[in-house]
Amino acid sequence: MTLLRRPLARRAVLRLAALACAAALPLAGVAGAQAATLTSEQQTTLAEVNAYFNSVKTMHGDFIQFGPNGERAEGKFYLARPGRIRFYYNPPSKVDIIADGKSVSVKDRKLATQDIWPLSETPLRFLLAEQINLQSDAQVTGVSVEPDLVTVVLADDTTFGSGKLTLIFDAESTELKQWTVTDAQGFDTSVAIYNTTVNGPTNPKLFTIDYNANTMQRRGN
């Protein structure tokens, strides 16, 4: 067996960033990006979003992912903050992504391959931090407040490349509805979540990474 090729795995992690959700990080600013000067209404909206994020300790539901070339995938996600999340893609996709609090695993069940990075080096750290404060920890470049939706745009510069993260919330409940990752080349990948349950019971076994699998892969090379 061979390790999952790093560019493919990187794209998979980026596309799921952030139940930010993603995936709650400090976000470093993209070179050239300028933090927005926010009105009092926008600052109040960000405070409400922070309060919502920090009230969510567990969440699970369904997701639909749209790639930059029109490709579509669906699946289920399970989140337990701090540090843990799982994205399980429905067939025919064989991708399985797990964060266990310290690492992120991208596994291809068809090829029986797995690649692992420190959680702190991936965009998912934004979603999974114990406490989130968009006003101080992130570089907010735009906030749009509409009757039904709130849109927050963040500059993002990580190990996986510079870009931006756009978060879309329900204006009334401040619940996260969708996020879009825009990479350095300007390509968008969007994830919409629905049928969500917040602060319900969760199974710790969902967030277990098989580190022994990587040992076996290295031995097989």
Sequence and secondary structure as in RCSB ss.txt:
>XXXX:A:sequence
MTLLRRPLARRAVLRLAALACAAALPLAGVAGAQAATLTSEQQTTLAEVNAYFNSVKTMHGDFIQFGPNGERAEG
KFYLARPGRIRFYYNPPSKVDIIADGKSVSVKDRKLATQDIWPLSETPLRFLLAEQINLQSDAQVTGVSVEPDLV
TVVLADDTTFGSGKLTLIFDAESTELKQWTVTDAQGFDTSVAIYNTTVNGPTNPKLFTIDYNANTMQRRGN
>XXXX:A:secstr
     HHHHHHHHHHTTTBTTB        TT       HHHHHHHHHHHHHHHH SEEEEEEEEE TTS EEEE
EEEEETTTEEEEEE TT  EEEEEESSEEEEEETTTTEEEEEEGGGSTTHHHH SS  HHHHSEEEEEEE SSEE
EEEEEEEETTEEEEEEEEEETTT  EEEEEEE TT  EEEEEEEEEEES    GGGG   HHHHHHHHHH 
